[in-house]
Structure formats: C-alpha cells, structure tokens
C-alpha cells in the first residue's frame, strides 16, 4: 500500500505566497514603468526589467525546489533596485519602489523557507521509504528483508 503523504500545510502556504508575490511583482514592475510612474512620459525601456522574473515562473508554479533556490538569488537584484530607488527617487516613484521592496521581501522569505522546509520533508519521506514493514511487523531496511 503506497499512499502519497498529505502535503504539508506550511509548504502549501509558502508556495502560494511565493507564486502570488512573483506574479504580482511581474505585473507591478510593468505597470510602474509603463503607466503609473515611468521615468519618461509614455513609458521607458526599464519595463523590460520584468522579463527576468518570467524565467523562474514555471518552476515556482510547479514547486521545484531548485528553482526556488535560484529565484531567491535573482530576487535580490529587485530588492536592491527597490532600495536604491526608495533612497533616490521622489514622489510617486518612491512609493512604488517601496512596494517593490515589500514584494521582493515577501517572495524572498517565502521562497527561502519553502526550499528549507521542502528539503526537511524530502529527507523524512526518504527515511520512511527505506523502512518497510514485513508480515511480522518488524522494521527492516529495503533490500535486507527476510525471505
């Protein structure tokens, strides 16, 4: 009887937070640089900064642990850009930069914790797979079971 274990609630919440914050950040960057507070009237090429966020999107949505690890490194660029613009821009652009900082922090924290907790869960599941029960109820390592 091989039943799949129920997903961990905190992993589901972290995955949802990371996915939502990444998608919101993509649209936020586009709206900020094209319509809401562009550097030049009519929009600027700075809107292309949202393109690198599309690279990890499918892996994040599919819950791939390695993608979460790499995406935490990528999001630090957006965090730094937001911090620089909070300190240097004025007016509405400063508030949009603060929003970018907050979204980047939410994504970074949820992705980092997802990667950490999913590793712990994987280790527990591997340990459980190695231990099997035979007819007598004794625990044996797979491959070393009684004939």
N, C-alpha and C positions, 0 to 999 in steps of 0.2 A: 504494500500500500504506500505509494509515493504521493503524498499530498503536498501541494505547494503551500508553504507557510504564508500566513496572512501578512500583508505589507505593514511595516512599522508606521504608526501614525505620524511620528515626528518626521520620518523621511518623506511621507506624502506631503506634509505641510511645507517642509523645506523645498521640496521640488516644485510645488505650486508657487511659493514665494519667489523662487529664483526665476521660474519661467515667466511669471507675470511681470516682475520687475525688469527683466530683459526686454520683453515685448514693449512694455510701456516706455522704457528708455529709448528704444529704436524710434518709436513714433514721436516721443518728446524731442529728441535731437532734430528730427526732420522738421517738426512744427516750429521749433525755436529758431532754427537757422533759415527757414524758408518764409515764414509768415509772422510769427509773434514778435520777435526782436532780432531781426537779421543785422549783421554788421553793415551791410549795404542795403539801400532800399531795393525791394524786389527780390531779395534772397541772395545768398552767396554760395560759393563752392564749398564752404565749410560744412554744408549739409551732407557732404559725402563722408563725413566722419561717422555716420551711422552705418555705413557699409561693413566695416569690420565686425560689427555686432551681429551681422547675419551669419557669419561663419560658424559660430558655435550653437546657433539656434536649434538646429535639428537634433544635435546631441543632447542639448539641455532638455528639449521636449521629450526625448526618448529615455532620459535618465541615465545616460552613460557617464560613469564616474570619472573617467579620464577627461572627458570634455569639461566637466565641472572644474577639475583641477586646472586645466589650461585656461579656461574662461576667467578664473579668479585673477590670473596674471594679466589678461587682456583688459579687464575692467579697471585695473589700477590706472591705466592711461586716462580713462574718462574721469576717474576720481581726481587725478592730478590736474587735468584740464579744467574741471569744475572749480577746484580750489584756487587755481590761478585766476580764473575769470571772476570769482567772487571777490578776490582782493583787488582786481584791476578794473573791472567794468563798473559802469554806473547805471542807475535807473533800472529799467525792467530786466535788462540783461543780467544784472547781478542776482536778481531773484530767480531767474531761470537757471543760472549757474548753481545756485543753492539747491534747486530741485534736482539737477544732475548729480550733485554730490550725494544727496539723500538716496536717490535711486541706485546710484553706484554702490553705496554702502549697504543697502538692503540686499542687492544682488551678491556682493562680495561675501557678506556674512552668511547668507542662506546657502550659497554655493560651497563655501568652505566647510560649513557644518554638515552639509549633505555628503560631501566627499569623505569627511571623517566618520560619520555615523554609518555610511553605507559600507565602509571598509570593516568596521567592527561587526556589522551584521553579516557580511560575507564570511568573515572568519568563524563566526558562530555556526553558520549554515554548513560550512565545510567540515567543522568538527562533528556536527550532528550527522553528516553524511558518512563519515568514516566509521562511526559507531553504529552498528546494526544489532538487532536482537535476533537470536535464533529461537528455535522452538522451546527451549528450556528457559528462555528469558534472560540468558547470560549475555552480557555485552562482549562482543568480540570485534576486533578490527577487521574490516573487509579484506578478504584475501587470506585471513588466518582463521576462518570459521571452521568449526568441526565438520567432518564429512558426513 
